[in-house]
């Protein structure tokens, strides 16, 4: 049981890391001075915020696993 719990935690930590990495990439694009179109910049900023929401959800899942399994 403990091994399964640790495996789940690692899996969700990796998922959270991927969400954060993707968020950072979108922020980088939104802030790139080469990109001049503000509408596109805004779209990438919005997408980066969605990725942060996903990372927050995964963080909550990790806490649930730690506290309940």
C-alpha positions in Angstrom: 0.0 0.0 0.0 2.8 2.4 0.9 4.6 1.6 -2.3 1.4 2.3 -4.3 0.9 5.6 -2.5 4.5 6.7 -3.2 4.1 5.7 -6.8 0.9 7.8 -7.1 2.6 10.8 -5.5 5.5 10.6 -7.8 3.2 10.4 -10.8 1.2 13.4 -9.8 4.4 15.4 -8.9 5.6 14.7 -12.4 2.3 15.9 -13.8 2.4 19.0 -11.7 5.9 19.7 -12.9 4.8 19.3 -16.5 1.9 21.8 -15.9 4.3 24.3 -14.4 6.8 23.9 -17.2 4.1 24.4 -19.8 2.9 27.5 -17.9 6.5 28.9 -17.9 6.8 28.3 -21.6 3.6 30.2 -22.3 4.7 33.1 -20.1 8.0 33.2 -21.9 6.2 33.4 -25.3 3.8 36.1 -24.0 6.7 38.2 -22.8 8.9 37.8 -25.9 9.6 41.2 -27.2 9.8 39.8 -30.8 6.1 39.0 -30.6 4.3 42.3 -31.3 0.6 41.2 -31.5 -1.0 42.1 -28.2 -3.9 39.8 -28.8 -1.6 36.8 -29.2 0.4 37.9 -26.1 -2.9 38.0 -24.2 -3.9 34.6 -25.4 -0.6 33.1 -24.2 -1.0 34.8 -20.8 -4.5 33.4 -20.5 -3.3 29.9 -21.4 -0.5 30.2 -18.8 -3.1 31.0 -16.1 -5.0 27.9 -17.1 -1.9 25.8 -16.8 -1.4 27.3 -13.3 -5.0 26.2 -12.4 -4.1 22.7 -13.5 -1.0 22.7 -11.4 -3.0 23.8 -8.4 -5.5 21.0 -8.9 -2.8 18.5 -9.2 -1.2 19.9 -6.0 -4.5 19.4 -4.2 -4.7 15.8 -5.5 -1.2 15.2 -4.1 -2.3 16.4 -0.7 -5.4 14.2 -0.8 -3.2 11.2 -1.6 -0.8 12.0 1.2 -3.6 12.4 3.7 -5.9 9.5 2.6 -3.9 6.7 1.2 
